[in-house]
Amino acid sequence: MDLFEEKRVSPMLIAQMQEPFNDDGWIYELKLDGCRCIGYFDQTGTCLRNKRNMELLPRFPELKDLHRSVSERTVLDGELVVLLNGVPDFFELQRRTLLTDRFKIEMAAARHPASFVAYDCLYEGSRSIMDQPLLERKEALLSSVRENGLIAISRFIPTDGIGLFHAADEKELEGVVAKRASSLYYPGKRTKDWIKFKRMADEEFVVCGYIRKSNKTFSIILGKYHDGAYLYKGHVTLGVTKETVSQLRENGITPFTAIPAGSGNESAIWVYPDKVCTVEYMPNTKNSLRQAVFKGFRTDMVPEDID
């Protein structure tokens, strides 16, 4: 059985974040804030599966006829996105993935339809083309897809990764993916042939408590001091160590007027809110701490400094 019939392709992964660069041997395309998925298309229908190989059409029924816009027996790698005001909105997409009621799913599909943005062609006709260079696969992609409101092709530019990143930053998009023009496709593998440039921001918060998730994993509870009170701002786990929390002084009393609901806060260990820390995260319109990383304590600041 070939990979089209098996429908078990794992997307090739992107290596760690780096500073933007320019290089004649690379191409650059926008990094979309959505859900990575592999699409299988033939005359019998459309099949979309996420990185865990879960079928996505039950949550996104508006995409069931995509195969009518794609060449026979084609496998595409791409991103499922929901656009709000012309910009991918990860939170709306995430909300839709959690829906189970059929009526609510259909209402959401009508109100904010998803779309599939393809950026690689892995299989056409009866053969895999993953062993072909990226630019040749891009040509196959262009000939395989007829774009419409529900399916599009990710465009790329050569050489100028820094310029595209600055443009993405101005539009408040997630970032850019740099790909070596000669790169082959390695399912499920993370190589240095694909690299991401992401918009990240640093911000200071007051440490208000922590949650022990395991003997080695901790999550710090963050807040801001405003008008004489502490406002809950979320959690950060990455970068937090046992040594980090050992520097906090427990007092058993929440600094918030009410214990924030959810996220394990009911089992929080509250501390004196006298330490300020820096957290790196991806900016977004929902004011949430996406992909947050603890960077360290600010010994030169007190809570009142970050009102």
C-alpha positions in Angstrom: 0.0 0.0 0.0 1.4 3.4 -1.0 1.5 6.5 1.2 -1.7 7.9 -0.5 -3.7 4.8 0.5 -2.1 4.6 4.0 -2.8 8.3 4.8 -0.2 8.4 7.6 2.3 11.0 6.4 3.8 13.0 9.3 4.6 16.6 8.4 8.2 17.6 8.1 9.1 19.7 11.1 10.7 23.2 11.4 13.9 23.7 13.3 14.4 26.0 16.2 14.0 29.8 15.8 16.8 31.9 14.5 17.4 35.5 13.7 16.3 36.5 10.2 18.9 36.2 7.4 19.2 36.7 3.6 20.6 33.9 1.5 20.4 33.2 -2.3 20.1 29.5 -1.6 16.9 29.9 0.5 13.3 30.8 -0.1 11.0 32.5 2.4 7.3 32.4 3.1 4.9 33.6 5.7 4.4 31.5 8.8 0.7 31.2 9.3 -0.9 31.0 12.7 -3.0 27.9 12.2 -3.1 24.1 12.4 -0.6 22.1 10.3 -2.2 19.4 8.3 -1.7 17.0 5.5 -4.4 16.9 2.7 -5.2 13.8 0.6 -7.3 14.5 -2.5 -8.8 12.2 -5.2 -12.1 11.7 -7.0 -13.6 10.0 -3.9 -13.2 13.0 -1.7 -11.1 15.1 0.7 -9.2 13.9 3.7 -7.5 16.4 6.1 -5.4 15.1 9.0 -3.4 17.0 11.6 0.0 16.2 13.0 -1.5 13.5 15.2 -3.2 12.0 12.2 -6.6 12.9 13.4 -9.3 13.6 10.8 -10.3 17.3 10.7 -13.3 17.4 8.4 -15.8 16.6 11.2 -14.9 19.9 12.7 -14.5 21.8 9.4 -17.2 20.4 7.1 -16.9 23.5 4.8 -13.7 22.0 3.3 -15.2 18.6 2.3 -15.2 19.5 -1.4 -11.6 20.7 -1.7 -10.7 17.7 -3.9 -12.7 19.4 -6.7 -10.0 22.1 -6.8 -7.0 19.7 -6.6 -5.5 17.3 -9.2 -6.4 13.6 -8.9 -4.5 11.6 -6.2 -2.5 14.5 -4.7 -1.0 14.8 -1.2 -0.4 18.4 0.0 1.3 19.8 3.1 -0.3 23.0 4.4 -2.0 25.0 7.1 -5.6 25.1 8.2 -6.5 28.7 9.1 -9.5 30.8 10.1 -9.2 34.4 8.9 -10.7 37.3 10.9 -10.3 40.7 9.2 -8.0 39.1 6.7 -5.6 37.8 9.4 -5.2 34.2 10.7 -6.8 33.9 14.1 -5.4 30.9 16.1 -7.9 31.4 18.9 -10.9 31.1 16.6 -9.4 28.0 15.0 -8.7 26.5 18.4 -12.3 27.2 19.5 -13.6 25.4 16.5 -11.4 22.3 17.0 -13.1 21.9 20.4 -16.7 22.0 19.1 -18.6 18.7 19.2 -22.2 19.8 18.6 -23.1 19.4 15.0 -25.3 22.5 14.9 -22.6 24.7 16.5 -20.0 23.3 14.1 -22.2 24.2 11.1 -22.9 27.7 12.5 -19.2 28.3 13.0 -18.4 27.1 9.5 -20.9 29.5 8.1 -19.8 32.5 10.2 -16.0 32.1 10.0 -15.1 29.4 7.3 -11.7 27.9 7.5 -9.4 27.6 4.5 -6.5 25.4 3.5 -3.2 27.1 2.5 -0.9 24.6 0.7 2.8 25.1 0.7 4.2 21.7 -0.5 3.2 18.9 -2.8 4.3 15.5 -1.6 2.6 13.1 -4.0 1.0 13.4 -7.4 -0.7 10.8 -9.6 0.8 7.5 -8.4 4.2 8.5 -7.0 5.8 10.3 -4.1 7.8 13.4 -5.1 9.3 13.9 -1.6 12.7 13.1 -2.9 12.6 16.0 -5.3 14.1 19.5 -4.5 11.7 21.9 -2.8 11.5 24.3 -5.9 10.4 21.4 -8.1 7.8 20.4 -5.5 6.6 24.1 -5.6 6.1 23.8 -9.3 4.1 20.7 -8.9 2.0 22.5 -6.3 1.2 25.3 -8.7 0.0 22.9 -11.3 -2.0 20.8 -8.8 -4.2 23.5 -7.2 -7.0 25.7 -8.6 -7.3 28.4 -5.9 -10.6 29.7 -4.6 -12.0 31.1 -1.3 -11.3 27.8 0.6 -7.9 26.7 -0.8 -4.8 28.8 -1.6 -1.2 28.4 -2.4 1.5 29.9 -0.1 3.6 32.3 -2.1 7.3 32.7 -1.4 10.2 35.1 -2.2 13.9 34.3 -2.8 16.8 35.8 -0.9 15.2 38.5 1.2 14.3 36.8 4.4 14.9 40.0 6.5 12.7 42.1 4.4 9.8 39.6 4.6 10.2 39.3 8.3 10.0 43.1 8.7 6.8 43.1 6.6 5.3 40.3 8.7 6.2 42.2 11.9 4.5 45.4 10.6 1.3 43.4 9.8 1.5 41.6 13.2 1.7 38.2 11.6 3.3 35.2 13.3 6.6 35.3 11.3 8.5 33.7 8.4 9.7 30.2 7.5 13.0 30.0 5.7 13.5 26.9 3.6 16.6 25.7 1.7 15.6 25.8 -2.0 17.2 22.4 -2.6 15.7 20.7 0.5 14.1 17.3 0.2 11.0 16.4 2.3 11.6 14.2 5.4 8.3 13.2 7.0 8.2 13.7 10.8 11.9 14.8 10.8 13.2 18.2 12.1 16.2 19.4 10.0 18.1 22.6 9.6 16.8 22.9 6.1 13.6 24.6 7.4 14.0 27.4 10.0 11.5 29.8 11.6 11.8 33.5 12.3 9.1 34.4 14.8 7.8 37.6 16.3 8.5 37.5 20.0 8.1 40.1 22.8 9.6 40.4 26.3 7.4 41.7 29.1 7.8 42.0 32.9 5.3 40.4 35.3 5.0 40.0 39.1 5.5 36.4 40.4 2.4 35.7 42.4 2.6 31.9 43.0 3.5 28.6 41.4 2.0 25.2 40.6 4.0 22.0 41.1 3.1 19.8 38.1 5.6 17.1 38.8 8.9 16.7 40.7 10.7 18.6 37.9 8.0 20.6 36.3 6.6 23.9 37.7 4.4 26.7 36.4 4.7 30.2 37.6 1.6 32.3 38.1 1.9 35.8 36.8 0.3 39.1 37.6 0.5 42.9 37.3 0.2 45.5 40.0 -2.5 48.1 39.1 -4.3 50.7 41.2 -3.3 49.0 44.5 -4.3 45.5 43.4 -2.9 42.5 41.5 -4.4 41.5 38.2 -4.0 37.9 37.0 -2.1 37.6 33.7 -1.5 33.9 33.2 1.1 31.2 33.6 4.6 30.4 32.3 6.1 26.9 32.4 9.0 26.7 29.9 12.2 27.8 31.5 11.0 27.4 35.0 13.1 25.1 37.1 13.1 23.8 40.7 15.9 26.3 41.4 13.6 29.1 40.1 10.8 28.3 42.6 13.3 27.8 45.4 13.9 31.6 45.3 10.2 32.3 46.1 8.9 33.0 49.6 5.6 31.2 50.4 2.9 33.0 52.3 -0.2 30.9 51.7 -2.3 33.8 50.7 -3.3 34.7 47.1 -2.5 38.3 46.1 -5.5 38.4 43.9 -9.0 39.4 45.2 -10.3 36.0 44.0 -8.4 32.9 43.0 -8.4 32.8 39.2 -10.5 29.9 37.9 -8.9 27.0 36.0 -5.4 26.2 34.8 -4.6 24.4 38.1 -4.8 27.6 40.2 -6.9 25.7 42.9 -3.7 23.9 43.8 -1.4 26.9 43.6 1.3 27.7 46.2 1.0 31.4 46.8 4.1 33.5 47.4 4.9 37.0 48.5 4.5 39.1 45.3 7.9 40.8 45.6 9.7 39.5 42.6 9.5 40.7 39.0 10.4 38.4 36.1 10.8 38.7 32.3 8.7 36.5 30.1 9.1 36.0 26.3 6.0 35.2 24.4 4.4 35.6 21.0 2.3 38.8 20.7 -1.4 38.4 19.8 -4.6 40.3 19.8 -6.1 38.3 22.7 -3.5 39.5 25.3 -2.6 35.9 26.2 0.8 34.5 26.8 1.2 32.1 23.9 4.4 30.1 23.7 5.7 31.8 26.8 9.2 31.2 28.1 10.5 32.3 31.5 13.7 34.4 31.0 14.7 35.2 34.6 14.1 37.5 37.5 14.6 41.3 37.4 16.5 42.2 40.5 16.5 45.9 39.4 12.7 46.2 39.5 9.9 46.1 42.0 6.2 45.3 41.3 5.2 48.9 41.3 7.5 49.6 38.4 5.4 47.6 36.0 2.0 49.1 36.5 
